[in-house]
Amino acid sequence: MESKARRSLRQAPMTAPKHDGKDDFWPMVIEFTLSQRAWWIGLCEEFGLTAMQGHTLRLLDADRPVAMSALADHLVCDASNVTGIVDKLEARGLIVRQNAGHDRRVKMLAVTEKGRAMQERISSRMMEPPAAVAALSPAARRQLAAILKAIVDERGAESPPAKAEG
């Protein structure tokens, strides 16, 4: 059964912003990326998760607890917003809160065995491309992958050094 949010995304009249047409690459990357929101929402719904819960579980390192504040930074939101997401994931037994040994005020998030299994199921399902991508020829997929890899590699070269945790 399709959710109301997913149905509204699919049914909403879409008009792409106007651009000069000289270089369609970046506008098309943006349009493609935004068009996949319904795919991600649907994928998460298959596992009984919201899109943000799925994203959060996907981000957590199964082998190393992460501070809630670090998760909030990574999600680019206030720590108070993370609490609700964490509450729901914890209620399902996918993660647990732990006290940090160095500071009892710091809450660390650890992925449970059940959470690891869910991460693996989500990762496996994510590797099944949407129909429009699967329909591309192997040569077109390789070419697109090479272009995207070049962009990601370049972005990695531009990244500022990571802050040391203290």
N, C-alpha and C positions, 0 to 999 in steps of 0.2 A: 504494500500500500504506500502510495506516494504521500509525503508530508505536505502540509500546507505551505511551508517555507519553500520547499523544493518546487512545488507546483507554481507558486507565484514567481519564482525565478525563471521558470520555463515559459510562463505565459506573459510576462511583462514585455511590453513593446520595447524593443531595443533599437537605439540609434547611436551609432558610433560618432564620437566627436569628429568634426571636420579637421582635415589636415591638408597640407599643400599637395599631396600626391606624388611628390618628387621621390620620396623614399618611404615605401610602405612597410619596411621591415619592423621598425619599433612599434608603430601603431598596431600592427598585426600581432606582435608578441603580447602587447597589452591586452588586446581583444581576446586572444586565445587564452591567456592566463585568467582573465576575468570570466570567460565563458566556462571554465572548468570548475567554478565554485559549486555548481549544482552537482557535478560528478563527485566532488569531495564530500559534500553534505550527504549524498545518497550512500556513498561508501561507508561513512561513519554510522549512518542510520542502520545499515546492515548489522552492525555490532552493538546497536542500542546506545550509541554515543552521539553527542552533539559534535559539530565540526570543531569547536574549540577543545572539547575533551579529547577528541581523536588527535588533534594537533599536539596537545599537551603530552599525551601518552607517547606519541611518536618522538617527541623531543627528549624525553627523559632517558637517561643512560641507565640501562638495566643493571650495569655492574658497579655504578657509583652513585650514592645518594647526592642529591642536588638541593641546595638551599632554596626555599620558596622565593626569596628575594631575587636570586639569580634566574629562576624561572620567570618571574615577573619581568625582569629586564629583557630576557630573551623573547618573551611574548609582547614586549613593548606595551605593557599595561601596568597599572598600579597594583601593588601587592594585595590590596583589598579585593580586587577583581579575581585574583588567583584563588582566593580562599574558597569561593563557591565551586569553582572547577575542581579543586583538590577534594573538597568535601564529597562531591559526587563520585569521583574516581575512587576515593577511599571507601565510601559506602559499598561500592561494588567489589571491594577486595582487590583492586588492581594496583593500588599504591598504599603505602603507610607513611605516616609522619613519625619522625624520630627527632629526639633532641640532639643538637650538636654537642659533642663532648666539650668543646672549648667555650660554649656560651649557651646556656639553657634557654635563652630567649630566641635563638635561631632554630627554626624548624627545617629539618632536612626531609626530603621526599625520596623514598626508596620504592622501587618497583618490586612487587611481589611475584611469586612464581605464576600466579594467575595472570598478573599484568604482563609478564614476559610472554606468556602464551598468546595473549591478546595482541601485543606488539608484533609478534611473528605473523599472526593471522592478518593483521592490518597491512604489514609490509608485503606479504604475499599477494594480497588482494590489490594493493597499489601497483604492483608490477603488471597487472592486466590493464593495458591501455584502453582509454575510451574508444568507442567505435570509430570515430573520425580519424584517430591516430592509427588504429589497427588497420584501417582501410588504405593507408599510404603504402606505396611500393617499398620493398626493402631498401632500394637505392635512395629513395626520398627520405626514409627514416634515418639512414646512415648519414646523409648529407645534413639533415637537420640536427642530428646528434652532434656532429662535428662542429657545427656553428655554435650550438648552445654550450658545448664543452669549452670552446675558445672563449666565449663570454665569461663563463664561470671561472676558468683559469685566469683570465685577465683581472676579474674582480678579486680573486684571491691574492693576486700580486699587489693590488692596491690597498688591501685591508690594513688598517692600523694594527700595531702589535696588541695582543690581548693584555688586559689588565691583570696584574697579579692579585690573587685573592689573599686577603689577610685576616 
